[in-house]
Amino acid sequence: MSREQGIPDSAFDVDLAQQLAQDKTDFRKRLALVALLRVEPDPRSLGILRDMMQRDFVFDVLWAAWEALTAKGELPTEPRKKAGHLMSRMWWQGLGDKLTNGWLLWPF
């Protein structure tokens, strides 16, 4: 993948990775970054993952960062859903599917 797409190349680019970790416009970019950092052997990737776990507000990103850190041998505290965490679009779509499949019927 390329810098134009917002994903670092195979050579680890710390500045681009940190910039993507702080980019709050699209959580899918941060999820893709976590997937790349998970297999990245550079020790700086651990710092970026730790930072994402502490500062991100989308629970799916927190969970993915926790899984990546755990896979790398770290023992971070498991993230818990809090009232301030945003749920991803996938979660909301699942709720919409339940509502439209008769889970909740309105008498109109």
VENWOJO-V102885 format. One record per residue. N is the residue number from 1. SS is DSSP state (@ for helix, = for strand, . for the rest). D_LAST is the distance of its C-alpha to the last C-alpha in whole Angstrom. Layout:
# VENWOJO-V102885
n | ss | d_last
N | SS | D_LAST
N | SS | D_LAST
This chain:
# VENWOJO-V102885
n | ss | d_last
1 | . | 50
2 | . | 51
3 | . | 51
4 | . | 49
5 | . | 46
6 | . | 46
7 | . | 48
8 | . | 51
9 | . | 54
10 | . | 55
11 | . | 58
12 | . | 56
13 | . | 56
14 | @ | 55
15 | @ | 54
16 | @ | 52
17 | @ | 50
18 | @ | 50
19 | @ | 49
20 | @ | 46
21 | @ | 45
22 | @ | 45
23 | . | 43
24 | . | 39
25 | . | 37
26 | . | 36
27 | @ | 36
28 | @ | 37
29 | @ | 41
30 | @ | 41
31 | @ | 40
32 | @ | 43
33 | @ | 45
34 | @ | 45
35 | @ | 45
36 | @ | 49
37 | @ | 50
38 | @ | 49
39 | @ | 52
40 | . | 54
41 | . | 58
42 | . | 58
43 | . | 58
44 | @ | 57
45 | @ | 53
46 | @ | 53
47 | @ | 53
48 | @ | 51
49 | @ | 48
50 | @ | 49
51 | @ | 48
52 | @ | 45
53 | @ | 44
54 | @ | 45
55 | @ | 43
56 | . | 40
57 | . | 37
58 | = | 35
59 | @ | 35
60 | @ | 35
61 | @ | 39
62 | @ | 40
63 | @ | 40
64 | @ | 41
65 | @ | 44
66 | @ | 45
67 | @ | 45
68 | @ | 47
69 | @ | 49
70 | @ | 49
71 | @ | 50
72 | . | 53
73 | . | 55
74 | . | 53
75 | . | 52
76 | . | 49
77 | . | 47
78 | . | 44
79 | . | 41
80 | . | 38
81 | . | 34
82 | . | 34
83 | . | 32
84 | . | 33
85 | . | 33
86 | = | 31
87 | . | 29
88 | . | 30
89 | @ | 27
90 | @ | 28
91 | @ | 26
92 | @ | 23
93 | @ | 23
94 | @ | 23
95 | @ | 20
96 | @ | 18
97 | @ | 19
98 | @ | 18
99 | @ | 15
100 | @ | 14
101 | @ | 16
102 | @ | 14
103 | @ | 15
104 | . | 12
105 | . | 9
106 | . | 6
107 | . | 4
108 | . | 0
